[in-house]
């Protein structure tokens, strides 16, 4: 046996027994060899693909610019690595992690494509664990993989393909489960909630856990279901309690939807607009869905900006808050019986903000007690500057207390001020 034959035999044995699928191709490119793992992953035998371009495996989901970037990476860096969608022989489209690099063997220049089916991720594979494409709690794709899914689906921009919708699902009141029962229980509830979300969608749809209690989905629109009907089912699935260890946990879901291409032509734009639509559902009272609307989105953006500004102002700029005193008249005598202290907020960027806007924000963010403290502080600062004759003996000053957050019974606290002594 010649050295060259021995080398060829060893080379072939090395490739055939490699745990990853391997495809060798010429620079043209044409496939010249595939190993056993390639055949088991793709379903194609050697005779099916030998002499054909690697595009025989293409799913059709990627644009020309995607493949141009691949070849530019090979040319500039000598290697390309990333997520790509390909199609098995039976027609199934699946995601694979592909590495392409040049190989020189016996004077022959080739390209080796080494890949794995991402759906076969295992905890024991360090390389796959580092990719972190799946959420370990729910076994759903995570945010990184979902973005790859979405970008691949957007690139499939063909008039013959039906449209699709991106759903953003947020579980209402989930934090209270963690607070009351602990994170271990919360994880179990999340796992059941993920099954609920999955049960609403079809096999061809993609669902992911983005973070915490947030999920997202890519829903194909084939004419059988409308986006509204899918969103409605997603809301209704959580009207029943989630059961874990024979205990019932009550959640609800706020759902937002954005349609391609009407509400966005890129993955990030669609996901962002679905998120904005979900936020509109939150503002509408939760446990409902909203389709993306530019008008609602603008209102939601301002709402979010105000919410973030309120947090900063409460923590760092108490001087932005002041109080006005509204007189309360005794209808029998016509005299002033007391005053109601009303908090005002003047922000340097947004100007005067209505209490009808910032009080609900503080309640929703759990900061209403801080707002009440500011109100009392302002009252106490202003009282020494009020002339005694303006406040008759026994005058009351009333302040509003949020009944949902306060431990003080009722919705109004009255301070009786004595001016004697």
PyMOL commands that set and color helices and strands:
alter all, ss='L'
color gray80, all
select helices_A, chain A and resi 3-16+36-42+46-49+54-57+64-77+118-120+126-131+143-155+174-181+183-200+227-236+267-283+294-316+318-320+355-364+368-383+388-390
alter helices_A, ss='H'
color red, helices_A
select strands_A, chain A and resi 21-25+31-34+79-87+93-105+108-117+164-172+206-211+214-220+242-244+247-249+252-260+289-291+321-329+336-347+351-353+396-400+412-416
alter strands_A, ss='S'
color yellow, strands_A
deselect
rebuild
show_as cartoon
